[in-house]
Amino acid sequence: MSEFLGERLDLLADALSPNGLLLRGFVNFTPDEPAPEYAAGRPARSLVLVGNGGGSLWRPFSTWFTEQPSGLADPLDTWSKQVIGVVAETFDLRAVFPSDRPWLPFQQWASRAEGLKASPLGILMHPEYGLWHAYRGALLCDRELPVPAVEKQIHLCDACDWKPCLNTCPADAIFDGEFKSGACRDHVGGSQGSLCRETGCAARNSCPCDRYRYPAAQQVFHLQAFLGGPFGRDQKKL
Ligand code: B12
């Protein structure tokens, strides 16, 4: 079916949408670049990026999550593998995931597929979704996809003189163009971090491009997962 895929990307989008997942863009690999395998000994020729824009996946994911046994590890990765895996099988594609080791270059693929650049926080800045989007998987294909060249996108951070994301972090974890994950973790997990724990990352939330801001429950979930629990490990509560 993957030969056929180029003409039926609309069907692929329809298969993903009940789970709040979107086709985020396409990459055609050049013959001389390293590409992940489509099948044993056969490098992929292209990929389709799959992700969320805003909180689009939150309702389908959280409904699924409440039905899972408690203590399920990495629920969002597990859910992504399940729902994107089904779509991959239907369309005869190979699914890979941002949580797979060794890590695949999802942000490089996304920059290429969507023409995005990194915000000062490291997260790619999207002209519509702002900082409120992510990638949940990629579908590898054994054919080149007939997709148009990516148009140059506006990089909203270039027009943001104030850059509140750089001076809102209570832990000064965004320092000298680098994200200090230890400082962030210590703060968010510590006695002073209740605001971040309860309302999400202060730096990300300070971005004025906030139309697609994740719902508070989703932000809390991501931060808990970043800390290693409790939602990510021991609890079913959302
Ligand atoms: C390891 C990792 C982390 C580590 C360290 C990042 C680092 N310093 O390298 C930690 C745990 C700190 C981290 C944190 C977060 N991450 Co992270 N992370 C990854 C992961 C799994 C691997 C990165 C990698 O090395 N890739 C391999 C290289 C070869 O690929 P690459 O495309 O070239 O990777 C580039 C980026 O990682 C970037 N980068 C470097 N430093 C940082 C720091 C941050 C915070 C980010 C977002 C990117 C980034 O530079 C790399 C080299 O070009 C990717 C998924 C993936 N497979 O890429 C997600 C990913 C980069 N993370 C992502 C996100 C959203 C986050 C968080 C904001 C929260 C979250 N999980 O929702 C947090 C920040 C914490 C907070 N306060 O909110 C998203 C970014 C999406 C986007 N819109 O751009 C990704 C793509 C996962 C996804 N499912 O979409 N992350």
Residues whose N, C-alpha, C, O or C-beta is under 5 A from the ligand:
A	BS01	B12	P98 W103 L104 P105 F106 Q107 Q108 L121 G122 I123 L124 L131 H133 A134 Y135 R136 F179 S181 C184 C201 H222 F226
